[in-house]
């Protein structure tokens, strides 16, 4: 019998699905705009083991979009806020918060043992390092990125994670525009979370090896192939 908190999952998910999610282990890279929403979705649906990493503290510019950022948490560690949020939302979930910088040297050790990695990062160098580690560890990655009114989401399959990342970010790629509206990461993280749950439950994903590009200003959605 599943817990009462998951009863509204039933219908969209089966009881067996809910029990399976309790044993899943997910790594969230970043606890900012995307990461906070990802954490919330995974906690509420009942993913049993979540690891999150972030080295930053909240600042005033985060207030416009980051779920875990409030006026009372300004200057506080994002990971500490994530741990407090996790305990308040679902104390049955095993949450591990890592207050440290994710980099090429530690990626492999940190993601080992996880079933899935969620990319909520904001820089190309670390994204590439994480993608390479996922390939070495044979772990799929669900990618998400936002800018202003625009969002991108994709599922990078095992063995092709770095290849897919390099299709989006070639070696000469540079990120310049840091504008971000509140609804863009919320929507992007929702799609990432849906894809994550499908992967964890062994269900097919239409975004496997494809990039979903979304323009919220014009309401245009486009699928672009990455496995080329």
C-alpha positions as CSV (number, residue, x, y, z in Angstrom):
1,X,0.0,0.0,0.0
2,X,1.5,3.3,-1.0
3,X,1.6,6.3,1.3
4,X,-1.3,8.8,1.3
5,X,0.9,11.5,0.0
6,X,1.3,9.7,-3.3
7,X,-2.4,8.8,-3.9
8,X,-2.9,11.5,-6.5
9,X,0.0,9.9,-8.5
10,X,-2.2,6.9,-9.1
11,X,-3.8,6.8,-12.5
12,X,-1.0,8.6,-14.1
13,X,1.4,6.2,-12.4
14,X,0.8,2.7,-11.0
15,X,1.5,1.6,-7.5
16,X,4.3,-0.4,-8.8
17,X,5.7,2.7,-10.5
18,X,5.6,4.6,-7.2
19,X,7.4,1.8,-5.4
20,X,10.0,1.7,-8.1
21,X,10.7,5.4,-7.8
22,X,11.4,5.0,-4.0
23,X,14.5,2.9,-5.0
24,X,15.8,5.3,-7.7
25,X,18.8,7.5,-7.2
26,X,19.1,10.8,-9.1
27,X,21.9,13.4,-9.2
28,X,20.9,17.1,-9.7
29,X,23.8,19.2,-10.9
30,X,23.0,22.7,-9.7
31,X,20.4,24.2,-7.3
32,X,19.6,27.5,-8.9
33,X,16.8,28.3,-11.3
34,X,16.4,24.9,-12.8
35,X,17.7,22.9,-9.9
36,X,15.3,24.2,-7.3
37,X,12.3,23.2,-9.4
38,X,13.8,19.9,-10.3
39,X,14.3,19.1,-6.7
40,X,10.7,20.0,-5.8
41,X,9.3,17.8,-8.6
42,X,11.4,14.8,-7.6
43,X,10.6,15.2,-3.9
44,X,6.8,15.5,-4.5
45,X,6.6,12.5,-6.9
46,X,8.6,10.3,-4.5
47,X,12.1,9.7,-5.9
48,X,13.7,8.0,-3.0
49,X,17.3,9.1,-3.2
50,X,18.4,12.5,-4.4
51,X,21.9,14.0,-4.5
52,X,22.3,17.7,-5.3
53,X,25.4,19.8,-5.7
54,X,26.1,23.6,-5.8
55,X,28.8,25.8,-4.4
56,X,27.0,29.1,-4.5
57,X,25.0,31.2,-2.1
58,X,21.8,33.1,-2.9
59,X,22.0,36.8,-4.0
60,X,19.4,39.4,-4.8
61,X,19.4,38.7,-8.5
62,X,18.2,35.1,-7.8
63,X,14.9,36.3,-6.4
64,X,13.3,36.8,-9.8
65,X,13.3,33.0,-10.7
66,X,14.9,30.6,-8.2
67,X,12.3,28.6,-6.2
68,X,14.6,28.1,-3.2
69,X,15.6,31.8,-3.0
70,X,13.6,34.0,-0.6
71,X,14.5,37.3,1.0
72,X,15.3,35.4,4.2
73,X,17.8,33.1,2.4
74,X,19.8,35.8,0.8
75,X,23.5,35.1,1.5
76,X,22.7,31.6,2.5
77,X,24.1,28.4,0.9
78,X,21.9,27.1,-1.9
79,X,22.6,23.5,-0.8
80,X,21.6,24.2,2.9
81,X,18.4,25.8,1.6
82,X,17.8,22.7,-0.6
83,X,18.3,20.4,2.4
84,X,15.9,22.4,4.5
85,X,13.4,22.4,1.6
86,X,13.7,18.6,1.1
87,X,13.1,17.9,4.8
88,X,10.0,20.2,4.8
89,X,8.5,18.7,1.6
90,X,9.3,15.0,1.9
91,X,11.2,13.7,4.9
92,X,11.0,10.1,3.6
93,X,13.4,11.0,0.8
94,X,17.1,10.5,1.4
95,X,18.7,13.8,0.4
96,X,22.4,14.4,0.2
97,X,23.5,18.0,-0.4
98,X,27.1,18.7,-1.6
99,X,28.4,22.2,-0.9
100,X,31.2,22.1,-3.5
101,X,32.1,22.9,-7.1
102,X,31.4,20.2,-9.7
103,X,34.4,19.8,-12.0
104,X,36.3,17.5,-14.3
105,X,38.3,16.0,-11.4
106,X,35.3,14.9,-9.2
107,X,32.5,14.3,-11.7
108,X,33.0,10.5,-12.0
109,X,33.2,9.9,-8.2
110,X,30.1,12.0,-7.5
111,X,27.7,10.6,-10.0
112,X,28.7,6.9,-9.5
113,X,25.8,4.8,-8.2
114,X,23.1,7.1,-9.6
115,X,20.5,6.0,-12.1
116,X,20.2,9.4,-13.8
117,X,21.8,12.8,-13.9
118,X,19.9,16.0,-14.3
119,X,21.8,18.9,-15.8
120,X,20.8,22.2,-14.2
121,X,24.1,24.0,-14.8
122,X,24.8,27.4,-16.1
123,X,28.2,27.1,-17.8
124,X,29.5,25.1,-20.8
125,X,32.8,23.9,-19.3
126,X,31.1,22.1,-16.4
127,X,28.3,20.7,-18.7
128,X,31.0,19.1,-21.0
129,X,32.8,17.6,-18.0
130,X,29.6,16.2,-16.6
131,X,28.5,14.8,-20.0
132,X,31.9,13.0,-20.4
133,X,31.6,11.5,-16.9
134,X,28.1,10.3,-17.7
135,X,29.4,8.5,-20.8
136,X,32.2,6.9,-18.7
137,X,29.7,5.8,-16.0
138,X,27.1,4.7,-18.5
139,X,24.4,7.0,-17.0
140,X,21.8,8.9,-19.1
141,X,21.6,12.7,-18.7
142,X,18.5,14.9,-19.0
143,X,19.7,18.3,-20.2
144,X,17.9,21.6,-19.6
145,X,18.9,25.2,-20.3
146,X,17.1,28.6,-20.3
147,X,17.6,32.1,-21.4
148,X,15.0,34.9,-21.3
149,X,11.9,33.5,-23.0
150,X,13.7,30.4,-24.4
151,X,14.3,26.9,-23.1
152,X,16.0,23.7,-24.3
153,X,15.4,20.2,-23.1
154,X,16.8,16.9,-24.2
155,X,17.5,13.3,-23.1
156,X,21.1,12.3,-23.8
157,X,21.3,8.5,-24.1
158,X,24.2,6.5,-22.6
159,X,27.2,6.3,-24.9
160,X,26.2,9.5,-26.7
161,X,25.9,12.0,-23.8
162,X,29.1,14.0,-24.7
163,X,28.3,13.8,-28.4
164,X,24.8,15.3,-27.8
165,X,26.3,18.0,-25.6
166,X,28.8,19.0,-28.2
167,X,26.1,19.2,-30.9
168,X,24.5,22.0,-28.7
169,X,27.8,23.5,-27.5
170,X,30.6,23.3,-30.0
171,X,34.1,24.0,-28.8
172,X,33.9,27.7,-29.7
173,X,30.5,28.3,-28.0
174,X,30.2,31.3,-25.6
175,X,27.3,32.2,-23.3
176,X,26.7,35.9,-23.2
177,X,23.0,36.6,-22.4
178,X,22.1,35.8,-18.8
179,X,18.6,37.1,-18.8
180,X,16.0,34.7,-17.3
181,X,12.3,35.1,-16.5
182,X,10.7,33.2,-13.7
183,X,8.4,31.1,-15.8
184,X,11.1,29.8,-18.1
185,X,13.1,27.7,-15.7
186,X,9.9,26.5,-14.0
187,X,8.6,25.2,-17.4
188,X,11.9,23.8,-18.5
189,X,12.4,21.9,-15.2
190,X,8.9,20.5,-15.5
191,X,9.7,19.0,-18.8
192,X,13.1,17.7,-17.6
193,X,11.3,16.1,-14.6
194,X,8.7,14.4,-16.8
195,X,11.5,13.0,-19.0
196,X,13.4,11.9,-15.9
197,X,10.4,10.0,-14.5
198,X,9.9,8.3,-17.8
199,X,13.5,7.1,-17.9
200,X,13.5,5.9,-14.3
201,X,10.3,3.9,-15.0
202,X,11.6,2.4,-18.2
203,X,9.1,4.3,-20.4
204,X,9.9,5.6,-23.9
205,X,11.0,9.2,-24.4
206,X,10.4,11.2,-27.5
207,X,13.2,13.5,-26.6
208,X,15.8,10.7,-26.6
209,X,18.6,12.1,-28.8
210,X,16.5,15.1,-29.8
211,X,16.6,18.7,-28.6
212,X,13.3,20.3,-27.8
213,X,13.6,24.1,-28.4
214,X,10.9,26.3,-26.9
215,X,10.1,29.9,-27.5
216,X,7.6,31.0,-24.9
217,X,7.2,34.4,-26.5
218,X,5.9,33.1,-29.8
219,X,4.7,29.7,-28.4
220,X,6.8,27.9,-30.9
221,X,8.1,24.4,-30.2
222,X,10.7,22.6,-32.4
223,X,12.4,19.2,-32.3
224,X,16.0,19.0,-33.6
225,X,17.9,15.8,-34.0
226,X,21.2,15.5,-32.1
227,X,22.4,12.0,-33.0
228,X,23.8,12.9,-36.4
